[in-house]
């Protein structure tokens, strides 16, 4: 049987993928469609990714990238 830690790790990886997808959609809506109201949501999603990426060694390059971004507030 699968362990809870394995399940939790898989959920974490899936949530990272989903948050990256949402960030991409928000950027597309802003740049292509001129719907800049979505930019206000970026810090929340980037903050989540930063917290998670800092805890997963394989995501450390993503962590460094997110920390280097000048995000809108």
N, CA, C, O and CB atoms as a CASP TS submission, in Angstrom:
PFRMAT TS
TARGET T0000
AUTHOR 0000-0000-0000
METHOD Language model
MODEL 1
PARENT N/A
ATOM      1  N   UNK     1       0.825  -1.199   0.000  1.00  0.00           N
ATOM      2  CA  UNK     1       0.000   0.000   0.000  1.00  0.00           C
ATOM      3  C   UNK     1       0.866   1.259   0.000  1.00  0.00           C
ATOM      4  O   UNK     1       1.960   1.297   0.564  1.00  0.00           O
ATOM      5  CB  UNK     1      -0.937   0.001   1.211  1.00  0.00           C
ATOM      6  N   UNK     2       0.337   2.268  -0.647  1.00  0.00           N
ATOM      7  CA  UNK     2       1.046   3.547  -0.719  1.00  0.00           C
ATOM      8  C   UNK     2       1.035   4.225   0.643  1.00  0.00           C
ATOM      9  O   UNK     2       0.082   4.104   1.412  1.00  0.00           O
ATOM     10  CB  UNK     2       0.411   4.469  -1.786  1.00  0.00           C
ATOM     11  N   UNK     3       2.101   4.928   0.917  1.00  0.00           N
ATOM     12  CA  UNK     3       2.197   5.673   2.168  1.00  0.00           C
ATOM     13  C   UNK     3       1.613   7.065   1.982  1.00  0.00           C
ATOM     14  O   UNK     3       1.557   7.593   0.871  1.00  0.00           O
ATOM     15  CB  UNK     3       3.663   5.758   2.646  1.00  0.00           C
ATOM     16  N   UNK     4       1.185   7.640   3.086  1.00  0.00           N
ATOM     17  CA  UNK     4       0.641   8.992   3.025  1.00  0.00           C
ATOM     18  C   UNK     4       1.687   9.976   2.531  1.00  0.00           C
ATOM     19  O   UNK     4       1.357  10.918   1.810  1.00  0.00           O
ATOM     20  CB  UNK     4       0.121   9.422   4.393  1.00  0.00           C
ATOM     21  N   UNK     5       2.934   9.775   2.905  1.00  0.00           N
ATOM     22  CA  UNK     5       3.982  10.706   2.470  1.00  0.00           C
ATOM     23  C   UNK     5       4.133  10.685   0.954  1.00  0.00           C
ATOM     24  O   UNK     5       4.382  11.722   0.340  1.00  0.00           O
ATOM     25  CB  UNK     5       5.324  10.358   3.138  1.00  0.00           C
ATOM     26  N   UNK     6       3.981   9.504   0.346  1.00  0.00           N
ATOM     27  CA  UNK     6       4.042   9.420  -1.119  1.00  0.00           C
ATOM     28  C   UNK     6       2.883  10.186  -1.742  1.00  0.00           C
ATOM     29  O   UNK     6       3.058  10.925  -2.710  1.00  0.00           O
ATOM     30  CB  UNK     6       4.018   7.947  -1.585  1.00  0.00           C
ATOM     31  N   UNK     7       1.707  10.000  -1.176  1.00  0.00           N
ATOM     32  CA  UNK     7       0.524  10.701  -1.660  1.00  0.00           C
ATOM     33  C   UNK     7       0.704  12.210  -1.525  1.00  0.00           C
ATOM     34  O   UNK     7       0.405  12.959  -2.455  1.00  0.00           O
ATOM     35  CB  UNK     7      -0.726  10.241  -0.894  1.00  0.00           C
ATOM     36  N   UNK     8       1.187  12.651  -0.382  1.00  0.00           N
ATOM     37  CA  UNK     8       1.376  14.080  -0.138  1.00  0.00           C
ATOM     38  C   UNK     8       2.392  14.663  -1.113  1.00  0.00           C
ATOM     39  O   UNK     8       2.207  15.774  -1.610  1.00  0.00           O
ATOM     40  CB  UNK     8       1.828  14.325   1.309  1.00  0.00           C
ATOM     41  N   UNK     9       3.447  13.932  -1.386  1.00  0.00           N
ATOM     42  CA  UNK     9       4.458  14.408  -2.335  1.00  0.00           C
ATOM     43  C   UNK     9       3.857  14.551  -3.736  1.00  0.00           C
ATOM     44  O   UNK     9       4.135  15.526  -4.433  1.00  0.00           O
ATOM     45  CB  UNK     9       5.667  13.442  -2.367  1.00  0.00           C
ATOM     46  N   UNK    10       3.052  13.604  -4.138  1.00  0.00           N
ATOM     47  CA  UNK    10       2.414  13.679  -5.452  1.00  0.00           C
ATOM     48  C   UNK    10       1.439  14.857  -5.531  1.00  0.00           C
ATOM     49  O   UNK    10       1.371  15.545  -6.549  1.00  0.00           O
ATOM     50  CB  UNK    10       1.681  12.367  -5.759  1.00  0.00           C
ATOM     51  N   UNK    11       0.694  15.079  -4.464  1.00  0.00           N
ATOM     52  CA  UNK    11      -0.230  16.217  -4.432  1.00  0.00           C
ATOM     53  C   UNK    11       0.553  17.532  -4.498  1.00  0.00           C
ATOM     54  O   UNK    11       0.126  18.476  -5.162  1.00  0.00           O
ATOM     55  CB  UNK    11      -1.110  16.174  -3.152  1.00  0.00           C
ATOM     56  N   UNK    12       1.669  17.592  -3.827  1.00  0.00           N
ATOM     57  CA  UNK    12       2.498  18.796  -3.847  1.00  0.00           C
ATOM     58  C   UNK    12       2.993  19.092  -5.255  1.00  0.00           C
ATOM     59  O   UNK    12       2.901  20.227  -5.723  1.00  0.00           O
ATOM     60  CB  UNK    12       3.686  18.645  -2.892  1.00  0.00           C
ATOM     61  N   UNK    13       3.521  18.068  -5.934  1.00  0.00           N
ATOM     62  CA  UNK    13       3.995  18.257  -7.306  1.00  0.00           C
ATOM     63  C   UNK    13       2.854  18.682  -8.227  1.00  0.00           C
ATOM     64  O   UNK    13       3.042  19.539  -9.090  1.00  0.00           O
ATOM     65  CB  UNK    13       4.644  16.969  -7.831  1.00  0.00           C
ATOM     66  N   UNK    14       1.682  18.092  -8.050  1.00  0.00           N
ATOM     67  CA  UNK    14       0.540  18.448  -8.875  1.00  0.00           C
ATOM     68  C   UNK    14       0.127  19.899  -8.618  1.00  0.00           C
ATOM     69  O   UNK    14      -0.218  20.620  -9.554  1.00  0.00           O
ATOM     70  CB  UNK    14      -0.636  17.496  -8.604  1.00  0.00           C
ATOM     71  N   UNK    15       0.160  20.322  -7.370  1.00  0.00           N
ATOM     72  CA  UNK    15      -0.229  21.699  -7.058  1.00  0.00           C
ATOM     73  C   UNK    15       0.773  22.696  -7.632  1.00  0.00           C
ATOM     74  O   UNK    15       0.383  23.785  -8.054  1.00  0.00           O
ATOM     75  CB  UNK    15      -0.350  21.889  -5.539  1.00  0.00           C
ATOM     76  N   UNK    16       2.045  22.345  -7.654  1.00  0.00           N
ATOM     77  CA  UNK    16       3.054  23.214  -8.272  1.00  0.00           C
ATOM     78  C   UNK    16       2.730  23.380  -9.754  1.00  0.00           C
ATOM     79  O   UNK    16       2.761  24.492 -10.279  1.00  0.00           O
ATOM     80  CB  UNK    16       4.493  22.632  -8.083  1.00  0.00           C
ATOM     81  N   UNK    17       2.420  22.271 -10.427  1.00  0.00           N
ATOM     82  CA  UNK    17       2.082  22.333 -11.847  1.00  0.00           C
ATOM     83  C   UNK    17       0.848  23.190 -12.072  1.00  0.00           C
ATOM     84  O   UNK    17       0.826  24.017 -12.983  1.00  0.00           O
ATOM     85  CB  UNK    17       1.857  20.927 -12.409  1.00  0.00           C
ATOM     86  N   UNK    18      -0.169  23.004 -11.259  1.00  0.00           N
ATOM     87  CA  UNK    18      -1.421  23.759 -11.425  1.00  0.00           C
ATOM     88  C   UNK    18      -1.212  25.256 -11.182  1.00  0.00           C
ATOM     89  O   UNK    18      -1.777  26.087 -11.893  1.00  0.00           O
ATOM     90  CB  UNK    18      -2.496  23.221 -10.467  1.00  0.00           C
ATOM     91  N   UNK    19      -0.403  25.596 -10.180  1.00  0.00           N
ATOM     92  CA  UNK    19      -0.154  27.012  -9.899  1.00  0.00           C
ATOM     93  C   UNK    19       0.653  27.665 -11.023  1.00  0.00           C
ATOM     94  O   UNK    19       0.409  28.819 -11.375  1.00  0.00           O
ATOM     95  CB  UNK    19       0.586  27.169  -8.559  1.00  0.00           C
ATOM     96  N   UNK    20       1.616  26.924 -11.588  1.00  0.00           N
ATOM     97  CA  UNK    20       2.353  27.458 -12.726  1.00  0.00           C
ATOM     98  C   UNK    20       1.422  27.685 -13.912  1.00  0.00           C
ATOM     99  O   UNK    20       1.554  28.677 -14.630  1.00  0.00           O
ATOM    100  CB  UNK    20       3.494  26.510 -13.118  1.00  0.00           C
ATOM    101  N   UNK    21       0.494  26.777 -14.114  1.00  0.00           N
ATOM    102  CA  UNK    21      -0.477  26.928 -15.198  1.00  0.00           C
ATOM    103  C   UNK    21      -1.348  28.168 -14.985  1.00  0.00           C
ATOM    104  O   UNK    21      -1.592  28.931 -15.919  1.00  0.00           O
ATOM    105  CB  UNK    21      -1.361  25.674 -15.305  1.00  0.00           C
ATOM    106  N   UNK    22      -1.809  28.360 -13.756  1.00  0.00           N
ATOM    107  CA  UNK    22      -2.644  29.523 -13.447  1.00  0.00           C
ATOM    108  C   UNK    22      -1.871  30.817 -13.661  1.00  0.00           C
ATOM    109  O   UNK    22      -2.414  31.776 -14.210  1.00  0.00           O
ATOM    110  CB  UNK    22      -3.158  29.450 -12.003  1.00  0.00           C
ATOM    111  N   UNK    23      -0.616  30.855 -13.236  1.00  0.00           N
ATOM    112  CA  UNK    23       0.217  32.044 -13.437  1.00  0.00           C
ATOM    113  C   UNK    23       0.347  32.337 -14.928  1.00  0.00           C
ATOM    114  O   UNK    23       0.260  33.490 -15.349  1.00  0.00           O
ATOM    115  CB  UNK    23       1.618  31.852 -12.798  1.00  0.00           C
ATOM    116  N   UNK    24       0.554  31.292 -15.720  1.00  0.00           N
ATOM    117  CA  UNK    24       0.651  31.470 -17.169  1.00  0.00           C
ATOM    118  C   UNK    24      -0.634  32.010 -17.768  1.00  0.00           C
ATOM    119  O   UNK    24      -0.603  32.885 -18.633  1.00  0.00           O
ATOM    120  CB  UNK    24       1.006  30.160 -17.832  1.00  0.00           C
ATOM    121  N   UNK    25      -1.759  31.492 -17.311  1.00  0.00           N
ATOM    122  CA  UNK    25      -3.056  31.970 -17.802  1.00  0.00           C
ATOM    123  C   UNK    25      -3.255  33.435 -17.439  1.00  0.00           C
ATOM    124  O   UNK    25      -3.701  34.223 -18.272  1.00  0.00           O
ATOM    125  CB  UNK    25      -4.206  31.118 -17.225  1.00  0.00           C
ATOM    126  N   UNK    26      -2.932  33.805 -16.213  1.00  0.00           N
ATOM    127  CA  UNK    26      -3.076  35.198 -15.792  1.00  0.00           C
ATOM    128  C   UNK    26      -2.190  36.121 -16.632  1.00  0.00           C
ATOM    129  O   UNK    26      -2.615  37.208 -17.022  1.00  0.00           O
ATOM    130  CB  UNK    26      -2.727  35.344 -14.302  1.00  0.00           C
ATOM    131  N   UNK    27      -0.973  35.689 -16.906  1.00  0.00           N
ATOM    132  CA  UNK    27      -0.080  36.504 -17.729  1.00  0.00           C
ATOM    133  C   UNK    27      -0.627  36.634 -19.147  1.00  0.00           C
ATOM    134  O   UNK    27      -0.593  37.718 -19.729  1.00  0.00           O
ATOM    135  CB  UNK    27       1.336  35.897 -17.756  1.00  0.00           C
ATOM    136  N   UNK    28      -1.128  35.540 -19.703  1.00  0.00           N
ATOM    137  CA  UNK    28      -1.712  35.585 -21.042  1.00  0.00           C
ATOM    138  C   UNK    28      -2.915  36.524 -21.087  1.00  0.00           C
ATOM    139  O   UNK    28      -3.048  37.324 -22.013  1.00  0.00           O
ATOM    140  CB  UNK    28      -2.125  34.179 -21.491  1.00  0.00           C
ATOM    141  N   UNK    29      -3.786  36.427 -20.091  1.00  0.00           N
ATOM    142  CA  UNK    29      -4.957  37.305 -20.066  1.00  0.00           C
ATOM    143  C   UNK    29      -4.549  38.769 -19.994  1.00  0.00           C
ATOM    144  O   UNK    29      -5.193  39.634 -20.587  1.00  0.00           O
ATOM    145  CB  UNK    29      -5.858  36.957 -18.883  1.00  0.00           C
ATOM    146  N   UNK    30      -3.482  39.034 -19.268  1.00  0.00           N
ATOM    147  CA  UNK    30      -3.006  40.416 -19.145  1.00  0.00           C
ATOM    148  C   UNK    30      -2.375  40.897 -20.449  1.00  0.00           C
ATOM    149  O   UNK    30      -2.724  41.960 -20.961  1.00  0.00           O
ATOM    150  CB  UNK    30      -1.993  40.535 -17.996  1.00  0.00           C
ATOM    151  N   UNK    31      -1.445  40.106 -20.980  1.00  0.00           N
ATOM    152  CA  UNK    31      -0.690  40.554 -22.148  1.00  0.00           C
ATOM    153  C   UNK    31      -1.499  40.507 -23.437  1.00  0.00           C
ATOM    154  O   UNK    31      -1.440  41.442 -24.236  1.00  0.00           O
ATOM    155  CB  UNK    31       0.544  39.716 -22.305  1.00  0.00           C
ATOM    156  N   UNK    32      -2.238  39.455 -23.645  1.00  0.00           N
ATOM    157  CA  UNK    32      -2.966  39.301 -24.900  1.00  0.00           C
ATOM    158  C   UNK    32      -4.328  39.981 -24.882  1.00  0.00           C
ATOM    159  O   UNK    32      -4.739  40.613 -25.856  1.00  0.00           O
ATOM    160  CB  UNK    32      -3.138  37.842 -25.211  1.00  0.00           C
ATOM    161  N   UNK    33      -5.021  39.837 -23.751  1.00  0.00           N
ATOM    162  CA  UNK    33      -6.410  40.296 -23.699  1.00  0.00           C
ATOM    163  C   UNK    33      -6.597  41.619 -22.977  1.00  0.00           C
ATOM    164  O   UNK    33      -7.708  42.146 -22.935  1.00  0.00           O
ATOM    165  CB  UNK    33      -7.251  39.262 -23.038  1.00  0.00           C
ATOM    166  N   UNK    34      -5.519  42.169 -22.403  1.00  0.00           N
ATOM    167  CA  UNK    34      -5.610  43.452 -21.727  1.00  0.00           C
ATOM    168  C   UNK    34      -6.399  43.425 -20.430  1.00  0.00           C
ATOM    169  O   UNK    34      -6.907  44.459 -19.994  1.00  0.00           O
ATOM    170  CB  UNK    34      -6.216  44.438 -22.637  1.00  0.00           C
ATOM    171  N   UNK    35      -6.509  42.262 -19.808  1.00  0.00           N
ATOM    172  CA  UNK    35      -7.261  42.127 -18.554  1.00  0.00           C
ATOM    173  C   UNK    35      -6.274  42.170 -17.383  1.00  0.00           C
ATOM    174  O   UNK    35      -5.953  41.138 -16.794  1.00  0.00           O
ATOM    175  CB  UNK    35      -8.100  40.794 -18.534  1.00  0.00           C
ATOM    176  N   UNK    36      -5.812  43.338 -17.065  1.00  0.00           N
ATOM    177  CA  UNK    36      -4.749  43.492 -16.069  1.00  0.00           C
ATOM    178  C   UNK    36      -5.199  43.245 -14.637  1.00  0.00           C
ATOM    179  O   UNK    36      -4.360  43.197 -13.738  1.00  0.00           O
ATOM    180  CB  UNK    36      -4.174  44.860 -16.165  1.00  0.00           C
ATOM    181  N   UNK    37      -6.487  43.087 -14.400  1.00  0.00           N
ATOM    182  CA  UNK    37      -6.939  42.843 -13.024  1.00  0.00           C
ATOM    183  C   UNK    37      -6.373  41.543 -12.459  1.00  0.00           C
ATOM    184  O   UNK    37      -6.293  41.377 -11.241  1.00  0.00           O
ATOM    185  CB  UNK    37      -8.463  42.804 -12.972  1.00  0.00           C
ATOM    186  N   UNK    38      -5.984  40.626 -13.333  1.00  0.00           N
ATOM    187  CA  UNK    38      -5.441  39.350 -12.867  1.00  0.00           C
ATOM    188  C   UNK    38      -4.030  39.487 -12.301  1.00  0.00           C
ATOM    189  O   UNK    38      -3.576  38.618 -11.557  1.00  0.00           O
ATOM    190  CB  UNK    38      -5.438  38.348 -14.001  1.00  0.00           C
ATOM    191  N   UNK    39      -3.340  40.560 -12.644  1.00  0.00           N
ATOM    192  CA  UNK    39      -1.993  40.766 -12.100  1.00  0.00           C
ATOM    193  C   UNK    39      -2.000  40.864 -10.578  1.00  0.00           C
ATOM    194  O   UNK    39      -1.021  40.504  -9.924  1.00  0.00           O
ATOM    195  CB  UNK    39      -1.376  42.026 -12.691  1.00  0.00           C
ATOM    196  N   UNK    40      -3.081  41.341 -10.029  1.00  0.00           N
ATOM    197  CA  UNK    40      -3.173  41.478  -8.573  1.00  0.00           C
ATOM    198  C   UNK    40      -3.115  40.127  -7.872  1.00  0.00           C
ATOM    199  O   UNK    40      -2.787  40.058  -6.688  1.00  0.00           O
ATOM    200  CB  UNK    40      -4.458  42.199  -8.193  1.00  0.00           C
ATOM    201  N   UNK    41      -3.428  39.059  -8.586  1.00  0.00           N
ATOM    202  CA  UNK    41      -3.432  37.718  -7.994  1.00  0.00           C
ATOM    203  C   UNK    41      -2.064  37.039  -8.066  1.00  0.00           C
ATOM    204  O   UNK    41      -1.832  36.056  -7.363  1.00  0.00           O
ATOM    205  CB  UNK    41      -4.463  36.851  -8.690  1.00  0.00           C
ATOM    206  N   UNK    42      -1.167  37.540  -8.891  1.00  0.00           N
ATOM    207  CA  UNK    42       0.128  36.882  -9.067  1.00  0.00           C
ATOM    208  C   UNK    42       0.933  36.729  -7.780  1.00  0.00           C
ATOM    209  O   UNK    42       1.482  35.651  -7.556  1.00  0.00           O
ATOM    210  CB  UNK    42       0.937  37.645 -10.055  1.00  0.00           C
ATOM    211  N   UNK    43       1.036  37.746  -6.920  1.00  0.00           N
ATOM    212  CA  UNK    43       1.849  37.572  -5.711  1.00  0.00           C
ATOM    213  C   UNK    43       1.384  36.403  -4.836  1.00  0.00           C
ATOM    214  O   UNK    43       2.209  35.731  -4.216  1.00  0.00           O
ATOM    215  CB  UNK    43       1.827  38.847  -4.897  1.00  0.00           C
ATOM    216  N   UNK    44       0.096  36.160  -4.782  1.00  0.00           N
ATOM    217  CA  UNK    44      -0.411  35.054  -3.967  1.00  0.00           C
ATOM    218  C   UNK    44       0.081  33.714  -4.518  1.00  0.00           C
ATOM    219  O   UNK    44       0.550  32.865  -3.759  1.00  0.00           O
ATOM    220  CB  UNK    44      -1.958  35.078  -3.919  1.00  0.00           C
ATOM    221  N   UNK    45      -0.023  33.523  -5.826  1.00  0.00           N
ATOM    222  CA  UNK    45       0.399  32.264  -6.424  1.00  0.00           C
ATOM    223  C   UNK    45       1.911  32.114  -6.415  1.00  0.00           C
ATOM    224  O   UNK    45       2.429  31.024  -6.171  1.00  0.00           O
ATOM    225  CB  UNK    45      -0.120  32.159  -7.841  1.00  0.00           C
ATOM    226  N   UNK    46       2.616  33.199  -6.677  1.00  0.00           N
ATOM    227  CA  UNK    46       4.077  33.143  -6.620  1.00  0.00           C
ATOM    228  C   UNK    46       4.570  32.888  -5.196  1.00  0.00           C
ATOM    229  O   UNK    46       5.563  32.187  -5.002  1.00  0.00           O
ATOM    230  CB  UNK    46       4.678  34.446  -7.156  1.00  0.00           C
ATOM    231  N   UNK    47       3.892  33.444  -4.213  1.00  0.00           N
ATOM    232  CA  UNK    47       4.259  33.197  -2.817  1.00  0.00           C
ATOM    233  C   UNK    47       4.098  31.732  -2.443  1.00  0.00           C
ATOM    234  O   UNK    47       4.943  31.162  -1.753  1.00  0.00           O
ATOM    235  CB  UNK    47       3.416  34.060  -1.891  1.00  0.00           C
ATOM    236  N   UNK    48       3.014  31.130  -2.901  1.00  0.00           N
ATOM    237  CA  UNK    48       2.809  29.708  -2.646  1.00  0.00           C
ATOM    238  C   UNK    48       3.932  28.893  -3.289  1.00  0.00           C
ATOM    239  O   UNK    48       4.517  28.019  -2.650  1.00  0.00           O
ATOM    240  CB  UNK    48       1.431  29.251  -3.181  1.00  0.00           C
ATOM    241  N   UNK    49       4.222  29.181  -4.537  1.00  0.00           N
ATOM    242  CA  UNK    49       5.285  28.437  -5.224  1.00  0.00           C
ATOM    243  C   UNK    49       6.633  28.642  -4.540  1.00  0.00           C
ATOM    244  O   UNK    49       7.430  27.708  -4.447  1.00  0.00           O
ATOM    245  CB  UNK    49       5.376  28.868  -6.695  1.00  0.00           C
ATOM    246  N   UNK    50       6.887  29.831  -4.070  1.00  0.00           N
ATOM    247  CA  UNK    50       8.158  30.104  -3.392  1.00  0.00           C
ATOM    248  C   UNK    50       8.277  29.279  -2.111  1.00  0.00           C
ATOM    249  O   UNK    50       9.338  28.729  -1.817  1.00  0.00           O
ATOM    250  CB  UNK    50       8.286  31.607  -3.068  1.00  0.00           C
ATOM    251  N   UNK    51       7.188  29.197  -1.358  1.00  0.00           N
ATOM    252  CA  UNK    51       7.225  28.398  -0.123  1.00  0.00           C
ATOM    253  C   UNK    51       7.450  26.925  -0.426  1.00  0.00           C
ATOM    254  O   UNK    51       8.262  26.273   0.231  1.00  0.00           O
ATOM    255  CB  UNK    51       5.923  28.573   0.668  1.00  0.00           C
ATOM    256  N   UNK    52       6.747  26.400  -1.405  1.00  0.00           N
ATOM    257  CA  UNK    52       6.875  24.985  -1.744  1.00  0.00           C
ATOM    258  C   UNK    52       8.230  24.688  -2.369  1.00  0.00           C
ATOM    259  O   UNK    52       8.887  23.718  -1.991  1.00  0.00           O
ATOM    260  CB  UNK    52       5.758  24.563  -2.693  1.00  0.00           C
ATOM    261  N   UNK    53       8.657  25.518  -3.326  1.00  0.00           N
ATOM    262  CA  UNK    53       9.911  25.280  -4.035  1.00  0.00           C
ATOM    263  C   UNK    53      11.113  25.359  -3.096  1.00  0.00           C
ATOM    264  O   UNK    53      12.135  24.721  -3.347  1.00  0.00           O
ATOM    265  CB  UNK    53      10.072  26.286  -5.169  1.00  0.00           C
ATOM    266  N   UNK    54      11.001  26.126  -2.028  1.00  0.00           N
ATOM    267  CA  UNK    54      12.097  26.204  -1.071  1.00  0.00           C
ATOM    268  C   UNK    54      12.262  24.943  -0.250  1.00  0.00           C
ATOM    269  O   UNK    54      13.313  24.726   0.355  1.00  0.00           O
ATOM    270  CB  UNK    54      11.890  27.362  -0.158  1.00  0.00           C
ATOM    271  N   UNK    55      11.237  24.111  -0.222  1.00  0.00           N
ATOM    272  CA  UNK    55      11.277  22.868   0.564  1.00  0.00           C
ATOM    273  C   UNK    55      11.601  21.630  -0.259  1.00  0.00           C
ATOM    274  O   UNK    55      11.866  20.568   0.305  1.00  0.00           O
ATOM    275  CB  UNK    55       9.962  22.665   1.249  1.00  0.00           C
ATOM    276  N   UNK    56      11.584  21.748  -1.580  1.00  0.00           N
ATOM    277  CA  UNK    56      11.820  20.596  -2.449  1.00  0.00           C
ATOM    278  C   UNK    56      13.127  20.833  -3.208  1.00  0.00           C
ATOM    279  O   UNK    56      13.207  21.739  -4.037  1.00  0.00           O
ATOM    280  CB  UNK    56      10.619  20.371  -3.442  1.00  0.00           C
ATOM    281  N   UNK    57      14.145  20.025  -2.928  1.00  0.00           N
ATOM    282  CA  UNK    57      15.461  20.260  -3.556  1.00  0.00           C
ATOM    283  C   UNK    57      15.414  20.337  -5.079  1.00  0.00           C
ATOM    284  O   UNK    57      16.138  21.138  -5.671  1.00  0.00           O
ATOM    285  CB  UNK    57      16.415  19.167  -3.155  1.00  0.00           C
ATOM    286  N   UNK    58      14.590  19.536  -5.717  1.00  0.00           N
ATOM    287  CA  UNK    58      14.514  19.540  -7.182  1.00  0.00           C
ATOM    288  C   UNK    58      13.962  20.851  -7.733  1.00  0.00           C
ATOM    289  O   UNK    58      14.176  21.177  -8.900  1.00  0.00           O
ATOM    290  CB  UNK    58      13.653  18.386  -7.660  1.00  0.00           C
ATOM    291  N   UNK    59      13.256  21.595  -6.898  1.00  0.00           N
ATOM    292  CA  UNK    59      12.654  22.851  -7.334  1.00  0.00           C
ATOM    293  C   UNK    59      13.455  24.079  -6.921  1.00  0.00           C
ATOM    294  O   UNK    59      12.980  25.205  -7.065  1.00  0.00           O
ATOM    295  CB  UNK    59      11.265  22.958  -6.789  1.00  0.00           C
ATOM    296  N   UNK    60      14.657  23.873  -6.410  1.00  0.00           N
ATOM    297  CA  UNK    60      15.430  25.029  -5.968  1.00  0.00           C
ATOM    298  C   UNK    60      15.698  26.034  -7.090  1.00  0.00           C
ATOM    299  O   UNK    60      15.654  27.235  -6.825  1.00  0.00           O
ATOM    300  CB  UNK    60      16.739  24.568  -5.383  1.00  0.00           C
ATOM    301  N   UNK    61      15.974  25.609  -8.332  1.00  0.00           N
ATOM    302  CA  UNK    61      16.123  26.617  -9.403  1.00  0.00           C
ATOM    303  C   UNK    61      14.851  27.452  -9.595  1.00  0.00           C
ATOM    304  O   UNK    61      14.935  28.655  -9.843  1.00  0.00           O
ATOM    305  CB  UNK    61      16.488  25.927 -10.728  1.00  0.00           C
ATOM    306  N   UNK    62      13.692  26.834  -9.485  1.00  0.00           N
ATOM    307  CA  UNK    62      12.434  27.575  -9.561  1.00  0.00           C
ATOM    308  C   UNK    62      12.328  28.549  -8.393  1.00  0.00           C
ATOM    309  O   UNK    62      11.895  29.687  -8.570  1.00  0.00           O
ATOM    310  CB  UNK    62      11.230  26.609  -9.567  1.00  0.00           C
ATOM    311  N   UNK    63      12.717  28.109  -7.209  1.00  0.00           N
ATOM    312  CA  UNK    63      12.714  28.966  -6.019  1.00  0.00           C
ATOM    313  C   UNK    63      13.569  30.215  -6.258  1.00  0.00           C
ATOM    314  O   UNK    63      13.143  31.331  -5.961  1.00  0.00           O
ATOM    315  CB  UNK    63      13.235  28.184  -4.785  1.00  0.00           C
ATOM    316  N   UNK    64      14.772  30.018  -6.795  1.00  0.00           N
ATOM    317  CA  UNK    64      15.664  31.150  -7.056  1.00  0.00           C
ATOM    318  C   UNK    64      15.068  32.088  -8.098  1.00  0.00           C
ATOM    319  O   UNK    64      15.165  33.308  -7.963  1.00  0.00           O
ATOM    320  CB  UNK    64      17.038  30.652  -7.520  1.00  0.00           C
ATOM    321  N   UNK    65      14.456  31.530  -9.132  1.00  0.00           N
ATOM    322  CA  UNK    65      13.834  32.355 -10.168  1.00  0.00           C
ATOM    323  C   UNK    65      12.712  33.201  -9.592  1.00  0.00           C
ATOM    324  O   UNK    65      12.639  34.400  -9.865  1.00  0.00           O
ATOM    325  CB  UNK    65      13.300  31.480 -11.301  1.00  0.00           C
ATOM    326  N   UNK    66      11.837  32.597  -8.799  1.00  0.00           N
ATOM    327  CA  UNK    66      10.714  33.319  -8.230  1.00  0.00           C
ATOM    328  C   UNK    66      11.202  34.428  -7.294  1.00  0.00           C
ATOM    329  O   UNK    66      10.650  35.529  -7.279  1.00  0.00           O
ATOM    330  CB  UNK    66       9.786  32.355  -7.481  1.00  0.00           C
ATOM    331  N   UNK    67      12.242  34.125  -6.516  1.00  0.00           N
ATOM    332  CA  UNK    67      12.790  35.143  -5.601  1.00  0.00           C
ATOM    333  C   UNK    67      13.368  36.327  -6.368  1.00  0.00           C
ATOM    334  O   UNK    67      13.402  37.443  -5.849  1.00  0.00           O
ATOM    335  CB  UNK    67      13.875  34.528  -4.701  1.00  0.00           C
ATOM    336  N   UNK    68      13.817  36.099  -7.585  1.00  0.00           N
ATOM    337  CA  UNK    68      14.454  37.168  -8.357  1.00  0.00           C
ATOM    338  C   UNK    68      13.445  38.029  -9.105  1.00  0.00           C
ATOM    339  O   UNK    68      13.810  39.085  -9.622  1.00  0.00           O
ATOM    340  CB  UNK    68      15.440  36.579  -9.340  1.00  0.00           C
ATOM    341  N   UNK    69      12.191  37.608  -9.175  1.00  0.00           N
ATOM    342  CA  UNK    69      11.178  38.346  -9.930  1.00  0.00           C
ATOM    343  C   UNK    69      10.761  39.613  -9.212  1.00  0.00           C
ATOM    344  O   UNK    69      10.686  39.667  -7.985  1.00  0.00           O
ATOM    345  CB  UNK    69       9.962  37.474 -10.177  1.00  0.00           C
ATOM    346  N   UNK    70      10.500  40.606  -9.996  1.00  0.00           N
ATOM    347  CA  UNK    70       9.928  41.849  -9.483  1.00  0.00           C
ATOM    348  C   UNK    70       8.427  41.757  -9.726  1.00  0.00           C
ATOM    349  O   UNK    70       7.932  42.164 -10.777  1.00  0.00           O
ATOM    350  CB  UNK    70      10.564  43.134 -10.178  1.00  0.00           C
ATOM    351  N   UNK    71       7.702  41.216  -8.735  1.00  0.00           N
ATOM    352  CA  UNK    71       6.273  40.955  -8.914  1.00  0.00           C
ATOM    353  C   UNK    71       5.458  42.205  -8.618  1.00  0.00           C
ATOM    354  O   UNK    71       5.834  43.011  -7.767  1.00  0.00           O
ATOM    355  CB  UNK    71       5.816  39.799  -8.011  1.00  0.00           C
ATOM    356  N   UNK    72       4.345  42.363  -9.320  1.00  0.00           N
ATOM    357  CA  UNK    72       3.465  43.491  -9.042  1.00  0.00           C
ATOM    358  C   UNK    72       2.793  43.336  -7.689  1.00  0.00           C
ATOM    359  O   UNK    72       2.517  42.218  -7.253  1.00  0.00           O
ATOM    360  CB  UNK    72       2.415  43.630 -10.137  1.00  0.00           C
ATOM    361  N   UNK    73       2.531  44.442  -7.031  1.00  0.00           N
ATOM    362  CA  UNK    73       1.856  44.381  -5.742  1.00  0.00           C
ATOM    363  C   UNK    73       0.488  45.023  -5.828  1.00  0.00           C
ATOM    364  O   UNK    73      -0.236  45.067  -4.834  1.00  0.00           O
ATOM    365  CB  UNK    73       2.691  45.061  -4.663  1.00  0.00           C
TER
END
